[in-house]
Amino acid sequence: MKKVMILEDEENIRSFVVINLRRAGYEAIEAATGQQALDRLRENPDIGVAILDIMLPDMDGFEVCRRIRVSNKQVGIIMLTARTQEMDKITGLMTGADDYVTKPFSPAELTARIDALYRRLGGDAAGESELLTQGPFVMNTRNHTLEKNGLRVRLTQVEYAIMKLFMQNPGRALAREDILSAVWGRDYEGDLKIVDVNIRRLRIKIEDDTANPAYITTVWGFGYKWGA
Protein backbone atom coordinates (compact mmCIF):
# COMPACT_ATOMS: atom_id res chain seq x y z
CA MET A 1 0.00 0.00 0.00
CA LYS A 2 1.31 3.47 -0.90
CA LYS A 3 2.28 5.57 2.12
CA VAL A 4 1.48 9.24 2.69
CA MET A 5 2.62 11.21 5.74
CA ILE A 6 0.46 14.02 7.09
CA LEU A 7 2.15 16.60 9.33
CA GLU A 8 -0.52 18.68 11.04
CA ASP A 9 -0.62 19.72 14.70
CA GLU A 10 -4.40 20.28 14.76
CA GLU A 11 -5.79 16.85 15.53
CA ASN A 12 -9.21 17.42 13.95
CA ILE A 13 -7.68 18.45 10.61
CA ARG A 14 -5.15 15.61 10.75
CA SER A 15 -7.88 13.06 11.50
CA PHE A 16 -9.98 14.41 8.63
CA VAL A 17 -7.06 13.99 6.22
CA VAL A 18 -6.20 10.52 7.54
CA ILE A 19 -9.77 9.26 7.07
CA ASN A 20 -9.86 10.47 3.48
CA LEU A 21 -6.39 9.11 2.69
CA ARG A 22 -7.48 5.68 3.86
CA ARG A 23 -10.68 5.90 1.82
CA ALA A 24 -8.53 6.67 -1.22
CA GLY A 25 -6.44 3.55 -0.62
CA TYR A 26 -3.37 5.10 0.99
CA GLU A 27 -1.64 4.14 4.23
CA ALA A 28 -1.53 7.26 6.39
CA ILE A 29 1.46 8.05 8.64
CA GLU A 30 0.71 10.78 11.19
CA ALA A 31 2.93 13.46 12.74
CA ALA A 32 1.99 16.37 15.00
CA THR A 33 5.38 18.15 15.15
CA GLY A 34 8.21 18.80 12.75
CA GLN A 35 10.58 16.49 14.61
CA GLN A 36 7.99 13.70 14.61
CA ALA A 37 7.68 14.11 10.84
CA LEU A 38 11.43 13.78 10.33
CA ASP A 39 11.46 10.72 12.59
CA ARG A 40 8.53 9.13 10.72
CA LEU A 41 10.34 9.60 7.41
CA ARG A 42 13.45 7.89 8.75
CA GLU A 43 11.34 5.04 10.10
CA ASN A 44 9.35 4.74 6.86
CA PRO A 45 11.73 5.35 3.91
CA ASP A 46 9.02 4.12 1.52
CA ILE A 47 6.78 7.14 2.18
CA GLY A 48 6.09 8.55 -1.27
CA VAL A 49 4.35 11.83 -0.44
CA ALA A 50 4.55 14.11 2.61
CA ILE A 51 1.88 16.72 3.38
CA LEU A 52 3.31 19.50 5.55
CA ASP A 53 1.41 22.17 7.44
CA ILE A 54 3.28 25.44 7.94
CA MET A 55 2.33 26.49 11.48
CA LEU A 56 3.77 23.95 13.94
CA PRO A 57 4.71 24.02 17.65
CA ASP A 58 8.43 23.27 17.25
CA MET A 59 9.55 24.39 13.77
CA ASP A 60 7.65 25.66 10.77
CA GLY A 61 6.81 23.56 7.75
CA PHE A 62 9.36 25.39 5.61
CA GLU A 63 12.18 24.21 7.91
CA VAL A 64 10.82 20.66 7.83
CA CYS A 65 10.78 20.84 4.03
CA ARG A 66 14.38 22.10 3.93
CA ARG A 67 15.58 19.32 6.22
CA ILE A 68 13.79 16.66 4.18
CA ARG A 69 15.34 17.93 0.95
CA VAL A 70 18.86 17.77 2.39
CA SER A 71 18.70 13.98 2.31
CA ASN A 72 15.63 13.09 0.23
CA LYS A 73 15.02 14.53 -3.23
CA GLN A 74 12.55 11.87 -4.31
CA VAL A 75 9.67 12.15 -1.85
CA GLY A 76 6.82 14.32 -3.09
CA ILE A 77 6.03 17.28 -0.80
CA ILE A 78 2.74 19.16 -0.61
CA MET A 79 2.48 22.25 1.59
CA LEU A 80 -0.78 23.25 3.30
CA THR A 81 -1.08 27.03 3.03
CA ALA A 82 -3.56 29.70 4.03
CA ARG A 83 -5.56 31.04 1.09
CA THR A 84 -4.56 34.65 1.76
CA GLN A 85 -0.83 34.03 2.25
CA GLU A 86 0.67 34.20 -1.25
CA MET A 87 4.22 34.31 0.12
CA ASP A 88 3.64 31.01 1.93
CA LYS A 89 3.10 29.35 -1.43
CA ILE A 90 6.22 30.84 -3.00
CA THR A 91 8.37 30.18 0.07
CA GLY A 92 7.20 26.58 0.23
CA LEU A 93 8.06 25.97 -3.41
CA MET A 94 11.47 27.62 -3.11
CA THR A 95 12.36 25.46 -0.10
CA GLY A 96 11.70 22.30 -2.11
CA ALA A 97 7.97 21.61 -2.07
CA ASP A 98 6.40 20.19 -5.22
CA ASP A 99 2.90 21.55 -4.79
CA TYR A 100 0.61 23.36 -2.36
CA VAL A 101 -3.02 23.07 -1.32
CA THR A 102 -4.80 26.05 0.20
CA LYS A 103 -7.02 25.78 3.27
CA PRO A 104 -9.86 25.03 3.36
CA PHE A 105 -9.48 22.21 0.84
CA SER A 106 -11.67 19.37 -0.34
CA PRO A 107 -10.65 15.71 0.10
CA ALA A 108 -10.96 15.26 -3.68
CA GLU A 109 -8.52 18.10 -4.37
CA LEU A 110 -5.91 16.80 -1.93
CA THR A 111 -6.24 13.23 -3.21
CA ALA A 112 -5.85 14.42 -6.81
CA ARG A 113 -2.62 16.23 -5.93
CA ILE A 114 -1.27 13.13 -4.15
CA ASP A 115 -2.26 10.89 -7.05
CA ALA A 116 -0.42 13.19 -9.48
CA LEU A 117 2.78 13.10 -7.42
CA TYR A 118 2.62 9.33 -7.15
CA ARG A 119 2.21 9.04 -10.92
CA ARG A 120 5.48 10.94 -11.34
CA LEU A 121 7.13 8.61 -8.84
CA GLY A 122 5.98 5.66 -10.93
CA GLY A 123 8.65 6.06 -13.56
CA ASP A 124 8.74 6.47 -17.32
CA ALA A 125 6.91 4.42 -19.86
CA ALA A 126 8.43 1.14 -20.96
CA GLY A 127 10.40 1.32 -24.19
CA GLU A 128 11.31 4.99 -23.81
CA SER A 129 14.87 6.00 -24.66
CA GLU A 130 16.97 5.62 -21.52
CA LEU A 131 19.35 8.54 -22.12
CA LEU A 132 18.70 12.10 -23.25
CA THR A 133 21.89 14.02 -24.04
CA GLN A 134 22.02 17.74 -24.86
CA GLY A 135 24.98 20.04 -24.38
CA PRO A 136 26.58 19.34 -20.98
CA PHE A 137 23.47 17.51 -19.74
CA VAL A 138 22.74 13.78 -19.65
CA MET A 139 19.37 12.57 -18.35
CA ASN A 140 18.82 8.91 -17.49
CA THR A 141 15.07 8.39 -17.79
CA ARG A 142 15.24 4.95 -16.22
CA ASN A 143 16.95 6.12 -13.03
CA HIS A 144 15.40 9.63 -12.98
CA THR A 145 18.81 11.29 -12.78
CA LEU A 146 20.42 14.32 -14.42
CA GLU A 147 24.11 15.09 -14.80
CA LYS A 148 25.80 18.28 -15.93
CA ASN A 149 29.42 17.90 -17.07
CA GLY A 150 29.45 14.49 -15.39
CA LEU A 151 28.28 15.81 -12.02
CA ARG A 152 24.92 14.82 -10.54
CA VAL A 153 22.27 17.55 -10.31
CA ARG A 154 19.88 16.68 -7.51
CA LEU A 155 16.30 17.32 -8.58
CA THR A 156 12.91 16.89 -6.99
CA GLN A 157 10.32 14.87 -8.91
CA VAL A 158 8.69 18.03 -10.27
CA GLU A 159 12.02 19.54 -11.31
CA TYR A 160 12.90 16.28 -13.05
CA ALA A 161 9.56 16.25 -14.89
CA ILE A 162 10.11 19.83 -16.11
CA MET A 163 13.66 19.08 -17.24
CA LYS A 164 12.48 15.96 -19.06
CA LEU A 165 9.80 17.99 -20.86
CA PHE A 166 12.39 20.58 -21.92
CA MET A 167 14.93 18.01 -23.09
CA GLN A 168 12.26 16.23 -25.12
CA ASN A 169 11.41 19.54 -26.81
CA PRO A 170 14.74 21.28 -27.55
CA GLY A 171 14.42 24.70 -29.13
CA ARG A 172 10.64 24.74 -28.81
CA ALA A 173 8.91 27.55 -26.93
CA LEU A 174 6.62 25.97 -24.32
CA ALA A 175 3.72 27.97 -22.94
CA ARG A 176 3.34 28.11 -19.17
CA GLU A 177 -0.07 26.45 -19.61
CA ASP A 178 1.52 23.56 -21.53
CA ILE A 179 4.16 23.04 -18.85
CA LEU A 180 1.51 23.14 -16.12
CA SER A 181 -0.64 20.59 -17.95
CA ALA A 182 2.26 18.24 -18.76
CA VAL A 183 3.83 18.26 -15.29
CA TRP A 184 0.94 18.82 -12.87
CA GLY A 185 -1.84 17.28 -14.96
CA ARG A 186 -4.73 18.62 -17.01
CA ASP A 187 -7.03 18.74 -14.00
CA TYR A 188 -4.66 20.86 -11.89
CA GLU A 189 -6.53 23.87 -10.49
CA GLY A 190 -3.59 25.88 -9.17
CA ASP A 191 -2.26 29.04 -10.81
CA LEU A 192 0.59 29.48 -13.27
CA LYS A 193 2.89 30.95 -10.62
CA ILE A 194 3.90 27.41 -9.62
CA VAL A 195 5.56 27.03 -13.03
CA ASP A 196 7.57 30.25 -12.67
CA VAL A 197 8.75 29.39 -9.15
CA ASN A 198 9.91 25.93 -10.20
CA ILE A 199 11.74 27.38 -13.22
CA ARG A 200 13.49 29.81 -10.85
CA ARG A 201 14.47 26.86 -8.65
CA LEU A 202 15.75 24.87 -11.64
CA ARG A 203 17.85 27.76 -12.87
CA ILE A 204 19.59 27.96 -9.51
CA LYS A 205 20.59 24.31 -9.93
CA ILE A 206 21.62 24.18 -13.61
CA GLU A 207 22.58 27.66 -14.84
CA ASP A 208 26.11 29.04 -14.63
CA ASP A 209 24.67 32.55 -14.21
CA THR A 210 21.07 32.72 -13.01
CA ALA A 211 20.91 36.44 -13.91
CA ASN A 212 21.65 35.54 -17.54
CA PRO A 213 20.26 32.03 -18.08
CA ALA A 214 21.70 30.20 -21.08
CA TYR A 215 19.71 26.96 -20.94
CA ILE A 216 16.18 27.87 -19.82
CA THR A 217 15.36 31.16 -21.51
CA THR A 218 12.20 33.21 -21.05
CA VAL A 219 9.87 33.80 -23.96
CA TRP A 220 8.25 36.98 -22.70
CA GLY A 221 4.48 36.89 -22.44
CA PHE A 222 4.40 33.20 -23.37
CA GLY A 223 6.61 30.77 -21.49
CA TYR A 224 10.08 29.21 -21.66
CA LYS A 225 12.44 27.58 -24.13
CA TRP A 226 15.21 25.01 -23.67
CA GLY A 227 18.40 25.71 -25.56
CA ALA A 228 21.26 23.53 -24.30
C-alpha positions as CSV (number, residue, x, y, z in Angstrom):
1,M,0.0,0.0,0.0
2,K,1.3,3.5,-0.9
3,K,2.3,5.6,2.1
4,V,1.5,9.2,2.7
5,M,2.6,11.2,5.7
6,I,0.5,14.0,7.1
7,L,2.1,16.6,9.3
8,E,-0.5,18.7,11.0
9,D,-0.6,19.7,14.7
10,E,-4.4,20.3,14.8
11,E,-5.8,16.8,15.5
12,N,-9.2,17.4,13.9
13,I,-7.7,18.4,10.6
14,R,-5.1,15.6,10.8
15,S,-7.9,13.1,11.5
16,F,-10.0,14.4,8.6
17,V,-7.1,14.0,6.2
18,V,-6.2,10.5,7.5
19,I,-9.8,9.3,7.1
20,N,-9.9,10.5,3.5
21,L,-6.4,9.1,2.7
22,R,-7.5,5.7,3.9
23,R,-10.7,5.9,1.8
24,A,-8.5,6.7,-1.2
25,G,-6.4,3.5,-0.6
26,Y,-3.4,5.1,1.0
27,E,-1.6,4.1,4.2
28,A,-1.5,7.3,6.4
29,I,1.5,8.1,8.6
30,E,0.7,10.8,11.2
31,A,2.9,13.5,12.7
32,A,2.0,16.4,15.0
33,T,5.4,18.1,15.2
34,G,8.2,18.8,12.7
35,Q,10.6,16.5,14.6
36,Q,8.0,13.7,14.6
37,A,7.7,14.1,10.8
38,L,11.4,13.8,10.3
39,D,11.5,10.7,12.6
40,R,8.5,9.1,10.7
41,L,10.3,9.6,7.4
42,R,13.4,7.9,8.8
43,E,11.3,5.0,10.1
44,N,9.4,4.7,6.9
45,P,11.7,5.3,3.9
46,D,9.0,4.1,1.5
47,I,6.8,7.1,2.2
48,G,6.1,8.5,-1.3
49,V,4.3,11.8,-0.4
50,A,4.6,14.1,2.6
51,I,1.9,16.7,3.4
52,L,3.3,19.5,5.5
53,D,1.4,22.2,7.4
54,I,3.3,25.4,7.9
55,M,2.3,26.5,11.5
56,L,3.8,24.0,13.9
57,P,4.7,24.0,17.7
58,D,8.4,23.3,17.3
59,M,9.5,24.4,13.8
60,D,7.7,25.7,10.8
61,G,6.8,23.6,7.7
62,F,9.4,25.4,5.6
63,E,12.2,24.2,7.9
64,V,10.8,20.7,7.8
65,C,10.8,20.8,4.0
66,R,14.4,22.1,3.9
67,R,15.6,19.3,6.2
68,I,13.8,16.7,4.2
69,R,15.3,17.9,1.0
70,V,18.9,17.8,2.4
71,S,18.7,14.0,2.3
72,N,15.6,13.1,0.2
73,K,15.0,14.5,-3.2
74,Q,12.5,11.9,-4.3
75,V,9.7,12.2,-1.8
76,G,6.8,14.3,-3.1
77,I,6.0,17.3,-0.8
78,I,2.7,19.2,-0.6
79,M,2.5,22.3,1.6
80,L,-0.8,23.2,3.3
81,T,-1.1,27.0,3.0
82,A,-3.6,29.7,4.0
83,R,-5.6,31.0,1.1
84,T,-4.6,34.7,1.8
85,Q,-0.8,34.0,2.3
86,E,0.7,34.2,-1.3
87,M,4.2,34.3,0.1
88,D,3.6,31.0,1.9
89,K,3.1,29.3,-1.4
90,I,6.2,30.8,-3.0
91,T,8.4,30.2,0.1
92,G,7.2,26.6,0.2
93,L,8.1,26.0,-3.4
94,M,11.5,27.6,-3.1
95,T,12.4,25.5,-0.1
96,G,11.7,22.3,-2.1
97,A,8.0,21.6,-2.1
98,D,6.4,20.2,-5.2
99,D,2.9,21.6,-4.8
100,Y,0.6,23.4,-2.4
101,V,-3.0,23.1,-1.3
102,T,-4.8,26.1,0.2
103,K,-7.0,25.8,3.3
104,P,-9.9,25.0,3.4
105,F,-9.5,22.2,0.8
106,S,-11.7,19.4,-0.3
107,P,-10.6,15.7,0.1
108,A,-11.0,15.3,-3.7
109,E,-8.5,18.1,-4.4
110,L,-5.9,16.8,-1.9
111,T,-6.2,13.2,-3.2
112,A,-5.9,14.4,-6.8
113,R,-2.6,16.2,-5.9
114,I,-1.3,13.1,-4.1
115,D,-2.3,10.9,-7.1
116,A,-0.4,13.2,-9.5
117,L,2.8,13.1,-7.4
118,Y,2.6,9.3,-7.1
119,R,2.2,9.0,-10.9
120,R,5.5,10.9,-11.3
121,L,7.1,8.6,-8.8
122,G,6.0,5.7,-10.9
123,G,8.6,6.1,-13.6
124,D,8.7,6.5,-17.3
125,A,6.9,4.4,-19.9
126,A,8.4,1.1,-21.0
127,G,10.4,1.3,-24.2
128,E,11.3,5.0,-23.8
129,S,14.9,6.0,-24.7
130,E,17.0,5.6,-21.5
131,L,19.4,8.5,-22.1
132,L,18.7,12.1,-23.2
133,T,21.9,14.0,-24.0
134,Q,22.0,17.7,-24.9
135,G,25.0,20.0,-24.4
136,P,26.6,19.3,-21.0
137,F,23.5,17.5,-19.7
138,V,22.7,13.8,-19.6
139,M,19.4,12.6,-18.3
140,N,18.8,8.9,-17.5
141,T,15.1,8.4,-17.8
142,R,15.2,4.9,-16.2
143,N,16.9,6.1,-13.0
144,H,15.4,9.6,-13.0
145,T,18.8,11.3,-12.8
146,L,20.4,14.3,-14.4
147,E,24.1,15.1,-14.8
148,K,25.8,18.3,-15.9
149,N,29.4,17.9,-17.1
150,G,29.5,14.5,-15.4
151,L,28.3,15.8,-12.0
152,R,24.9,14.8,-10.5
153,V,22.3,17.5,-10.3
154,R,19.9,16.7,-7.5
155,L,16.3,17.3,-8.6
156,T,12.9,16.9,-7.0
157,Q,10.3,14.9,-8.9
158,V,8.7,18.0,-10.3
159,E,12.0,19.5,-11.3
160,Y,12.9,16.3,-13.0
161,A,9.6,16.3,-14.9
162,I,10.1,19.8,-16.1
163,M,13.7,19.1,-17.2
164,K,12.5,16.0,-19.1
165,L,9.8,18.0,-20.9
166,F,12.4,20.6,-21.9
167,M,14.9,18.0,-23.1
168,Q,12.3,16.2,-25.1
169,N,11.4,19.5,-26.8
170,P,14.7,21.3,-27.5
171,G,14.4,24.7,-29.1
172,R,10.6,24.7,-28.8
173,A,8.9,27.5,-26.9
174,L,6.6,26.0,-24.3
175,A,3.7,28.0,-22.9
176,R,3.3,28.1,-19.2
177,E,-0.1,26.5,-19.6
178,D,1.5,23.6,-21.5
179,I,4.2,23.0,-18.8
180,L,1.5,23.1,-16.1
181,S,-0.6,20.6,-17.9
182,A,2.3,18.2,-18.8
183,V,3.8,18.3,-15.3
184,W,0.9,18.8,-12.9
185,G,-1.8,17.3,-15.0
186,R,-4.7,18.6,-17.0
187,D,-7.0,18.7,-14.0
188,Y,-4.7,20.9,-11.9
189,E,-6.5,23.9,-10.5
190,G,-3.6,25.9,-9.2
191,D,-2.3,29.0,-10.8
192,L,0.6,29.5,-13.3
193,K,2.9,30.9,-10.6
194,I,3.9,27.4,-9.6
195,V,5.6,27.0,-13.0
196,D,7.6,30.3,-12.7
197,V,8.8,29.4,-9.1
198,N,9.9,25.9,-10.2
199,I,11.7,27.4,-13.2
200,R,13.5,29.8,-10.9
201,R,14.5,26.9,-8.6
202,L,15.7,24.9,-11.6
203,R,17.9,27.8,-12.9
204,I,19.6,28.0,-9.5
205,K,20.6,24.3,-9.9
206,I,21.6,24.2,-13.6
207,E,22.6,27.7,-14.8
208,D,26.1,29.0,-14.6
209,D,24.7,32.5,-14.2
210,T,21.1,32.7,-13.0
211,A,20.9,36.4,-13.9
212,N,21.6,35.5,-17.5
213,P,20.3,32.0,-18.1
214,A,21.7,30.2,-21.1
215,Y,19.7,27.0,-20.9
216,I,16.2,27.9,-19.8
217,T,15.4,31.2,-21.5
218,T,12.2,33.2,-21.0
219,V,9.9,33.8,-24.0
220,W,8.3,37.0,-22.7
221,G,4.5,36.9,-22.4
222,F,4.4,33.2,-23.4
223,G,6.6,30.8,-21.5
224,Y,10.1,29.2,-21.7
225,K,12.4,27.6,-24.1
226,W,15.2,25.0,-23.7
227,G,18.4,25.7,-25.6
228,A,21.3,23.5,-24.3
